[in-house]
Amino acid sequence: MRSLLLTLLAFATTAYAAPIKVLLVDGQNNHDWKATSPVLKQILEETKLFTVDVATAPGGSDLTSFMPDFASYQVVVSNYNGAPWSPEVH
């Protein structure tokens, strides 16, 4: 995780003057994503280099309603390890 953050920081300081828009995807995982997502968001936003939105996938296996707008973001951070998303999301 630390290497990811360092890479994002290096990218942010060299490429953009405005904050980078980040989408953090969570909702299902084999660890406590409800605890780790707020920490990831806080770490990124405290740098003042990023603005972070969170897209939380619904529980269960029917994810047809989960349609994040990936194109609106410059960076996507995945804190997700669950049911496959619908083909339209890929």
N, C-alpha and C positions, 0 to 999 in steps of 0.2 A: 504494500500500500504506500509505503514511503517513497518508493521509486516512481510510482504513478504521480504522486503529488509533486515531487521534484520536477518531473517532466512537464506537468501542467504549469508549474511556476515558471520554468524556463521559457516555455512557449508563450505564456502571457506577457512576460516582461520584454520579450523581443518582438512580438508580432502585433500587439494591439495597445492602443492608448485607452480605449473604453473597456469596461469589464467584459470578460468573456462569458457568454451565456452557456451554462452547464445544465444538462438534464440528468438528474440522478434517478435511476430506475430501481425500484424495490418492490416488495409485496410478497414474495415467497423466497425462502432460502433455507439452507441447512444450518444457519446460525441466526442469532437474534438480530435480524435486520431492523426491527423497531428501535433497537438501541444504537446500532452502528450508523444508520442513515443520518440521524441528527448530528452525530459527531463528524461524519464526513462533510456534511453541509456547513457546519460551523467552521471547520478547519479551512475549507475553501473560501468561504465568505470573509473570514477574518483577515485574509490577505488583501482584501479590497480589489483583488484582480478578477474575481469571479462573482457572478450572480447565479444562484442555484435554485432551480425549480425541481420538485420531486414528483415523479409519476409512480403511483403505487398501483400495481396490478391487483386485481381482485383475487381472493382466495379461491381455491377449487381448480377444476380443470377447464371450465368454460371461460376462455379469455377473449371471446369475440367482441366484447365491448371495450377491450383495452387497446386503444389506438393512439399512442403517444405521437406527437408531431415532432419527430426527430429533425426534420429539416429546419426547424426554428432555432436550433442550437448548434453551437460550434463544437461542443464536446459532450459526449454521453458517458456517464460513469454508471457501470452496472453493479448493483448490490442485489442481484437477482439470480436465483438458481432454482427455478421451479418448472411448472407446467409450460410446454411450448406455447408461444404466441401464435395467433392466427396467421395464415399465409399472407394476408394483406399487410401485416406489420413488417414483414421481412423485406 
